[in-house]
Amino acid sequence: MIKKLLGKAYRREEGMTGLETAIILIAFVTVAAVFGYAVLSAGIFSADKAKGTVYQGMEEAKSSMELKGNLIANGDPATDVVTSVEFVVANAIGEYPIDLSPEGDANNVTVISYSDENQYVSELTGWSITQLAEADTDNLLEIGEQFLVTVDLTGLTTDLTVNTVFTLEIKPPHGATIVVNRRTPAEIDTVMDLK
């Protein structure tokens, strides 16, 4: 009887052949290869984008300005109005020159904006530069050069007066924007150092 039962069990045994196993194995390997390729492609694409972003950031940093010293304000004590501000800029890294051709020059590409609690002027028209020390005669701020930037504030809609917070933004054609945020003193003098 046991022999008969075992005989029946052996006759009904179904198994996988080597061919079926190979087909399943090949399918798994193919799916894994496609998935691996997709992951690698996405990683390479991301790395390339990151590299491009780093290079663009380096280009921007190579042409950045920095303030040298304090901001000087010139005022009219009789009317308690600030008439102009002056500050010195230099090329921070020196890789690329920065064009500081003033307003009115055909090559002007740098923009200076002004804002306070009463107004926002997206592009001031009354500013000029003076080359200092080792600077040559062009309007390109190069390595080792310093320019004195004078911004005329007499054309503002609302005069800059006492105890007023104001902001100047110097925006070169490439490189970082310089943001200068200061408060005018309680009393306007002819010359004021706004640290």
C-alpha positions in Angstrom: 0.0 0.0 0.0 2.8 2.4 0.9 4.4 1.6 -2.4 1.2 2.4 -4.3 0.9 5.8 -2.5 4.5 6.7 -3.1 4.2 5.6 -6.7 1.2 7.9 -7.2 3.0 10.8 -5.5 6.1 10.3 -7.8 3.9 10.2 -10.9 2.1 13.5 -10.2 5.3 15.5 -9.3 5.6 18.5 -11.6 8.7 20.6 -11.6 10.4 23.3 -13.5 12.7 22.4 -16.3 16.1 24.0 -16.7 14.7 26.0 -19.7 12.0 27.6 -17.7 14.4 28.5 -14.9 16.8 30.1 -17.4 14.0 32.2 -18.9 12.9 33.5 -15.5 16.5 34.2 -14.6 17.1 36.1 -17.9 14.0 38.2 -17.3 15.2 39.2 -13.8 18.6 40.1 -15.1 17.1 42.2 -18.0 14.8 44.1 -15.6 17.7 44.7 -13.2 19.9 46.0 -16.1 17.2 48.4 -17.4 16.6 49.7 -13.8 20.3 50.0 -13.2 20.7 52.0 -16.5 17.9 54.3 -15.6 19.4 55.0 -12.1 22.9 55.6 -13.6 21.5 57.9 -16.3 19.6 60.0 -13.7 22.7 60.2 -11.6 24.9 61.3 -14.4 22.4 63.9 -15.6 22.1 65.2 -12.0 25.9 65.4 -11.6 26.2 67.2 -14.9 23.6 69.8 -13.8 25.3 70.2 -10.5 28.7 70.7 -12.3 27.1 73.4 -14.5 25.7 75.2 -11.5 29.0 75.2 -9.7 30.8 76.6 -12.8 28.2 79.3 -13.2 28.6 80.2 -9.5 32.4 80.3 -10.0 31.9 82.7 -12.9 29.7 85.0 -10.8 32.1 84.9 -7.9 35.1 85.8 -10.2 33.5 89.1 -11.0 32.2 90.3 -7.6 32.7 93.8 -6.1 33.2 94.6 -2.4 32.9 97.8 -0.4 36.1 99.3 0.9 35.6 101.4 3.9 32.6 103.3 5.1 29.7 105.1 3.3 30.1 108.9 3.5 27.0 111.0 3.3 27.1 114.7 2.2 24.3 116.9 3.5 22.8 120.3 3.8 22.5 121.3 7.5 20.2 124.2 6.7 17.5 121.9 5.2 18.4 118.7 7.1 18.7 116.8 3.7 21.3 114.3 2.5 22.3 115.4 -0.9 24.7 112.6 -1.9 26.5 109.5 -0.7 30.0 108.2 -1.6 31.6 104.8 -1.2 34.7 103.0 -2.5 34.4 99.6 -4.4 37.1 97.2 -5.4 37.1 93.9 -7.4 36.8 91.2 -4.8 38.5 88.4 -6.6 39.9 90.1 -9.7 39.4 87.4 -12.3 37.2 89.5 -14.5 36.8 93.3 -14.8 33.5 94.9 -13.9 32.2 97.6 -16.1 31.2 100.7 -14.0 30.5 103.1 -16.8 28.3 105.7 -15.2 24.8 106.7 -16.2 24.8 108.6 -19.4 27.7 106.7 -20.8 26.8 104.5 -23.9 28.5 101.5 -22.2 26.5 101.8 -18.9 25.4 98.4 -17.7 25.6 98.8 -13.9 22.4 99.8 -12.1 22.1 101.5 -8.8 18.7 101.3 -7.0 17.5 103.3 -4.0 14.8 102.6 -1.5 13.6 103.9 1.9 10.3 103.9 3.8 8.8 106.4 1.3 10.0 105.3 -2.1 11.7 102.9 -4.4 13.8 104.0 -7.4 14.8 101.1 -9.5 17.5 103.0 -11.4 19.2 106.2 -10.1 20.4 108.4 -12.9 22.7 110.7 -11.0 25.8 108.7 -10.1 29.5 108.9 -11.2 32.8 107.3 -10.6 36.3 108.5 -9.8 39.3 106.2 -10.4 41.5 106.1 -7.3 45.2 105.2 -6.7 46.4 102.6 -9.2 43.4 102.7 -11.4 43.8 103.3 -15.2 41.6 105.6 -17.2 38.9 103.2 -18.4 35.7 102.4 -16.5 36.6 98.8 -15.9 37.1 97.9 -12.2 40.1 95.5 -12.5 42.3 93.7 -10.0 44.0 96.2 -7.6 41.8 99.1 -8.7 39.4 101.1 -6.5 36.7 103.4 -7.7 34.9 106.1 -5.7 31.2 106.0 -6.5 29.2 109.2 -5.9 25.4 108.9 -5.9 23.4 112.1 -6.2 20.2 111.9 -4.1 18.8 115.4 -5.0 16.5 113.9 -7.6 14.5 111.8 -5.1 10.8 112.3 -4.9 11.0 112.5 -1.1 14.2 113.9 0.3 16.5 111.7 2.5 16.3 113.4 5.9 17.1 112.6 9.6 16.7 109.1 11.2 15.8 107.4 7.9 16.8 103.9 7.0 17.8 103.7 3.3 19.2 101.0 1.0 21.4 101.2 -2.1 21.8 98.2 -4.3 24.7 98.2 -6.8 23.9 95.7 -9.6 26.7 95.0 -12.0 26.0 93.2 -15.3 27.5 90.0 -13.8 28.6 89.1 -10.3 26.9 89.6 -7.0 24.8 92.6 -6.0 26.1 94.8 -3.3 23.4 95.9 -0.8 24.3 98.9 1.4 21.8 99.5 4.2 22.3 102.5 6.5 20.4 105.0 8.7 20.9 108.7 8.6 21.8 110.4 11.9 19.6 112.5 14.1 21.2 115.7 12.8 22.4 116.3 9.2 26.0 117.6 8.9 27.9 118.6 5.8 29.9 115.3 5.9 28.8 112.2 7.8 30.4 108.8 8.2 27.6 106.2 8.0 29.3 103.1 9.4 
